[in-house]
Amino acid sequence: MPASPAADWASMITPPLSTERAHTLARTLDLRALPADFLANPYPVYAALRAQEPIKRMPDGSYFLTRHADLVAVYRDAHTFSSDKQVEFGPKYNKAPYNAPPYALPGRDAPLYEHHTNSLVFNDPPLHTRVRKLIMGALTRRAIDDLTPGLVSLVDALLEHLQAQGGGDLIEDFASAIPVEIIGNLLGVPHADRGPLRGWSLAILGALEPSLTPEQEALGHASVRAFYDYLLGLVAERRRHPGDPERDVLTRLIQGEAQGEQLSEIELLQNCQFLLNAGHETTTNLIGNALICLQEHPTARAQMLQDLQQAASDEARDAVLNLAVDEFLRFESSNQLGNRRALQATQLGGVDLPAGALVTLCIGAANRDPAQFDQPEQLDLRRSGGKHLAFGFGIHQCAGLSLARLEGRVAIGRFLQRFPNYQLTQTPLRGGRARFRGFLQAPFRTGL
């Protein structure tokens, strides 16, 4: 368990995978039976797939896409490639004791099914258009700008605590604490009520993994149910005492648009869950992955620290951080996988896809495609111009990308300013998931 310079950590954080092993895993890839070495370092497998079988037919009959151009083509063609998950999630989640054939009844029969099939990300127009319009109308530039002073104060308070104890855990004590507070502030969740949010989020999003144990699925259902019950009370209170709709996202979602666009009660409650879940997990991974990447890549870390020190203004410093945040998102994408269903027979990248075909969009592979990025396996924090897909693309591009970039810029920048010599003290513990790539624990010392 080394406590030596960051260079010692490279092979421990992301263990190397031999070329032979990568090619074997590429030939036999099955998302429902992924080995530990793939979860620790999937990128050599993605490289082998891009070179040999970029649109791979999987054992279950679905297709696994690894080229940047193919993902963009799917994102662009929302008429052919559907995001609606009712067909896919019905059989997955409507099982005893949660089934109500043929699909869940409105309410509490299959909580995961109801949640995911009502959330913004898993719907097509016109429902998607209506819900996204309301959410984007609530996530205004003014609302996000209003969060900045509170975000800075929150980050500084966390750093003060870490400095006082000489270290802590990068995930539990820093990365995960930031988005829960920020999204909680956006929706006006009382501070005393925020304790369960991280656990609910991890369980609900964890249920999107390709393969689930019965225990994971049961925990996901229970978490949706508990979250739903909590939000019922929060929404009722906000209806009685509305906030400023220009600043309070929940009030804006409740009141809808002046033209009459409004969410149903189920849509409102499930999309509040979606905002808290999506805003929490991916941003936690962005911040945690970035700080651990800097331990793994000491040359990039030294260069970034030098660039920050030489920045002559706040604007120049932000420019350095903006490039770095986008490179962290490209290099270690918080969300590695997405899914679509072909509504009609079509052709993609020279491969014929039948009507009904399920496709998995491998964002982590596309973001390291040498056809799009120069030296993609290198962490280059000065990289510019490459169009990474960490936030998706097209009509389903992440609604909260401006907020996520702000959180990443403030958290990473202020952390490095306070602790330029921080060091890990134990090998970080990965989350062990294929879809959402991040860490659960990463003990460190401040190095002061």
Secondary structure, DSSP 8 states (H G I E B T S, - for coil): ---S-GGGGHHHHS----HHHHHHHHHH--TTS--HHHHH--HHHHHHHHHH-SEEE-TTS-EEE--HHHHHHHHH-TTTEE---HHHHHHHH--TTS--TTS--TTTSSHHHHHHHHSGGG--TTHHHHHHHHHHHHS-HHHHHHHHHHHHHHHHHHHHHHHHHTEEETIIIIITHHHHHHHHHHHT--GGG-TTHHHHHHHHHHTTSSS--HHHHHHHHHHHHHHHHHHHHHHHHHHHS---TTT-HHHHHHH--TTS----HHHHHHHHHHHHHHHHHHHHHHHHHHHHHHHH-HHHHHHHHHHHHH--SHHHHHHHHHHHHHHHHHHT-SB-EEEEEESS-EEETTEEE-TT-EEEEEHHHHTT-TTTSSSTTS--TT--S----TT--GGGS-TTHHHHHHHHHHHHHHHHHH-TT-EESS--EE---SSB--EEE-EEE---
